Every structure is written in C-alpha cells, then in structure tokens.
Amino acid sequence: MRYVSTRGEAAPIGFLDAVLAGLAPDGGLYVPSEWPSFTKAEIAAFAGQPYAKVAAAVMGKFVGNDIPAEILAEMCEEAYATFAHSAVTPVKQLGPNRFLLELFHGPTLAFKDVAMQLLGRLYDYVLERQSRKMTIICATSGDTGGAAVEAFRGRKNARIVALFPEGRISEVQRRFMTTATDDNVACVSILGSFDDCQAIVKQAFQDDQFRHAVDLSGVNSINWARIAAQSVYYFTAAVALGGPERPVAFVVPTGNFGDAYAAFVASKLGLPIAQITCATNSNDILARTFEEGRYARGAVTATQSPAMDIQVASNFERLYFEAVRRDGVETGRAFRGFGDSGLIDIPPSAFALMRELFRGAAVSEADTAKTMLSTLNETGEVIDPHTAVGVAAAARVQLTDPTIPVVVLSTAHPAKFPEAVAAACGLTPATPRATPDLSQKPERFERLPASGETVKAFVRTFAATT
Ligand SMILES: *Cc1c(COP(=O)(O)O)cnc(C)c1O
C-alpha cells in the first residue's frame, strides 16, 4: 500500500513513513494511492466480532505489508483493552431510529483515545525497529493533548511535548496532561491562544535544523493512522444496526474534519453509508461549505463545545482531492490560494460529488444547551455539549428512506465538560468508575510565552535530557 500527496508533487511512500511524516513535503496530505475495499460478505462477517478484530481487519487494509498481521492484531488487542466498555464503542438507542455511538470509553473520556491508543503502539513498533527516538510535539485545544499524553507516556522511543493555551482549557482536560509523572512527558502552558500554540508547532516543523536535531513528529488529526483508526467504528456501528444490507446515516460533531472524513473512508472501503452530516457549532465553516459550495474561513468564537472551535478544517483537503477526481495540481492551487485568501469556490462538479454523501448543519449555543436538557428529559441520558451539537443536527436530517437508522457520534463523556452540562441540565455528571481521581494529584507543567524560539529552546533541552 502506497501513499500519495493531495498536491501531487511528493514521491509515494509506505504506510509507516506516511504516519511518521505528517505533512507531505509539497505541503499536501497523504492519502492511499488507490482505495482498498471489502466485499459485502467480508463486512457482514464483522457482525459479532470483538472490536479489536474488526480494527485489525480495517487497519490491515491500510498498513499493507508494513506490519505483520499478527503483530497488528496484538497492537489492536492491547489498544482497545484500555477501554472501560467491552464493546469499546457501544451503540445506544435514543429514540425511534435514532442512535448514539459512544466513543468516550477510553482513558481520557473523548473519542481521540480511539485512534491515539493505537498510534502510541504503532510508533513504538516502528521506532524500535529503526532504533530511533522521536520527539512528538502537539498543540491542543483540550482533548488531543490528554489523549496523546496518555498514549505516549512511559514509551521508550518517543517523548511528548503538549502545548496548551493558558486558561483556555477545562481543569479536567488540563489534569489529564499535567498529572502524568513519566519522564518522557512535558506539558507547556502557553501564555496565548490555541492559534498561538498551533503557530509555534508549525514554526518548529518548518525549522529543518531543529526538526532534525530533536527528530520531530506530529500526531495531530491529519495523521493518516488516526484517520484509518477512526474509520473502524463506522463499521462496527453499521453492522450492529443491520449493515451492510441496510445503509446507515451518520451525524458527526465536526471541527478539523478528521472524524467525518473517516466516515467517507469507511464508505470508500465499501460500507453502505446513506449520508454524513457534519454538525458544527457557530464555527460553521464546514456547515456552510456543504450547503453553499464555498469553503470560506471565518473568525473563531468560543463556544460550549471548544474542541470544535475551529475555522480551518485541515482534512477537508483530502475530500477536495477526491471530489476533483484526484487532480493534485488543482488541489494544490486551491489550497495554496486558501492560505492567502481564506476562500475556495468549489467547482460545481466537485460540489455535486460531495453532496452525494455530505450535508452540513450549524447549531447555535442556545440549541446546544436546550438539546442537552431535552435529551435528559426524553431519554435519561446526560450528553456532553459536543454530542448535543450532533443530536440537535440529527433532528434536521432528511432522508428519502425513513427506515434508515441515524447514528450520532457521541464524542466526549459529559464528565469532561461539567460546567456546560450543569448550566444546561442543573446536575453534575458523575465521572466513570474506571477513571482515576486526578483532582488531588500534583500537576507538573512549564509556563512559557507564546514565542517559537523560547519553546524550541525548551524542547531542545527536554530532548537532550530524556
Ligand atoms: C476533536 C473533537 C471533535 C472534532 O473532531 P474532528 O475530527 O476534529 O472533526 C468533536 N468532539 C470532541 C469532543 C473532540 O474532542
């Protein structure tokens, strides 16, 4: 299995190289050179299988010969044994033909764990074989940092630096990072915004001398292994609801478009999906894109669902590449232009292809809060604000066949966002039994100004001493 860049100018590389590389040298994102697929019978045979088995089968399509099948199967077993639910990502009914796909049973209570737990093990495997020790740097608006620290802490061949904006993430989110005691973890509170954190990471990757000196790698949502690992639960959910005979529709709370794009990947692999709705909060770039045909950056506003406070959806470039029939020159032109103008007018033929599967729906802050309360009243389920954006959007989904099940991805446990849940529902969600109490543990982090040079100096010292 080879991977090519969406901008068409980088040499094709294998799975593990694509995972470690992150961005392609031409500025594009790696995608498989051709789509592997399952037959209907193979998908039907996923029914009743443990999650880790399905994960090994799906990941196997993307890994190719880079990892022996029995080792990949072992990694999946170990990764998903860290989840507190034996179904890993269970499906729960909300109402007539409405379901929740719970993705938050991992160690840090958000769906990022699903891919990150596997990613930590993939890195271990490849770095051990290459006798290499890498430095992973990660900017987080909250959930990614905790999931990454949990996945990489204590690993021999990788160290991790998590940058978060001071005062802009919840205490629960911060403590998932800062209470790790392992030597290979460094957390940095940046005196600035999430955008500042991202800019520092970008600058670090652009500094060739620095990148080589610390052997830098990234685990943000453009990492292909994360996308591949996220396509797995679309299979397990669809099969539990009568797939592949019966198509299923998904509603995905969306920020950087990693999760929703993973649904597209599942459909490319042969899973019958009727529709994918990208549910956004008031940071609605993708909702507008799929309704209006223009990808246009807006200003970021803070909401109750902070993991989706994003106005540039990095993985959208991958869908665009498919929609222009894999024309790398056109994709490069469009996304380099977007860097300057913040705007792409999607060609009508490409937009028509996107609309075959995708819809968008933006949900206001008031509707998000109302949906948390109405879901509690109607079902007894406490949902988090990101999930509530999805449930509110699901009420607007229109399908020609009303027998098609609509599945909303539940991306975080309500205990991760207690303030928003309490404000909407008047109760404090209980923390799951398996989650350790981090509230009394000592925290360990640096506070640094939003300066690329200062952070790089810190990372150099950290890399030299661990
Ligand atoms: C990251 C995240 C999202 C958004 O996922 P994308 O793949 O960036 O679209 C939604 N909800 C929660 C809780 C998240 O942590």
The ligand as an SDF file (V2000), in Angstrom:
LIG
                    3D

 15 15  0  0  0  0  0  0  0  0999 V2000
  -11.7380   16.6010   18.4280 C   0  0  0  0  0  0  0  0  0  0  0  0
  -13.1640   16.5980   18.8390 C   0  0  0  0  0  0  0  0  0  0  0  0
  -14.2110   16.8160   17.9110 C   0  0  0  0  0  0  0  0  0  0  0  0
  -13.9520   17.1720   16.4670 C   0  0  0  0  0  0  0  0  0  0  0  0
  -13.3720   16.1400   15.7070 O   0  0  0  0  0  0  0  0  0  0  0  0
  -12.6620   16.4480   14.3170 P   0  0  0  0  0  0  0  0  0  0  0  0
  -12.0920   15.1570   13.8860 O   0  0  0  0  0  0  0  0  0  0  0  0
  -11.6240   17.4920   14.5850 O   0  0  0  0  0  0  0  0  0  0  0  0
  -13.7200   16.9590   13.3790 O   0  0  0  0  0  0  0  0  0  0  0  0
  -15.5100   16.7110   18.3650 C   0  0  0  0  0  0  0  0  0  0  0  0
  -15.7930   16.4550   19.6630 N   0  0  0  0  0  0  0  0  0  0  0  0
  -14.8190   16.2540   20.5820 C   0  0  0  0  0  0  0  0  0  0  0  0
  -15.2010   16.0130   21.9910 C   0  0  0  0  0  0  0  0  0  0  0  0
  -13.4720   16.3240   20.2150 C   0  0  0  0  0  0  0  0  0  0  0  0
  -12.5040   16.1410   21.1410 O   0  0  0  0  0  0  0  0  0  0  0  0
  1  2  1  0
  2  3  1  0
  2 14  2  0
  3  4  1  0
  3 10  2  0
  4  5  1  0
  5  6  1  0
  6  7  2  0
  6  8  1  0
  6  9  1  0
 10 11  1  0
 11 12  2  0
 12 13  1  0
 12 14  1  0
 14 15  1  0
M  END
$$$$
